[in-house]
């Protein structure tokens, strides 16, 4: 079955440092979505990428979809304590009517 | 837009008891999903509905789990009998489509089975 892995599992940074999480799928994806879950909260949709090589920005967050549509990344510039949480990617296998598969998540801790 | 509403927020029960989790999706969303989240297994899709009809229940762990959607504004996930390994956070989510629209999650139900 489709597997979506994220690395790292956990990262601890100091405020102001950059952070990147990588998402890798075992199959080609038709699209990829990113979610953020604050501690004790629920996943909240951040963005969707559809095109090969697509890059989207949201303020300090930059999202990229790989050329082969099998991987994606989320980069946060100059992290803030409000960025704390777990970041999940989620994708749908290309060419199928399958459901969204969530990645394993990367937990980000930011300290002053 | 009130968002996806789940109840209860917390449930503590003893092994062997029946547990019913409830969900009200966002009005107009055709798809409803039930997820389970644990540290060990992450976010797992249990079942999803399209227009109140179950489409894929391959993620339901076993016969002790059942889900219904009697109408467009209400769904239940039932566990009978419950076991300690069912302890997890259960999320309900809804969306316009299954392929390329965002999932809107409820606040979840934290279930503890002792």
Interface residues (C-beta under 8 A of the other chain):
Chain A: X30 X31 X33 X35 X41 X42 X43 X44 X45 X48 X50 X88 X90 X92 X99 X100 X101 X102 X103 X104 X105
Chain B: X33 X42 X43 X45 X48 X56 X91 X93 X98 X99 X100 X102 X103 X104 X105 X106 X107 X108
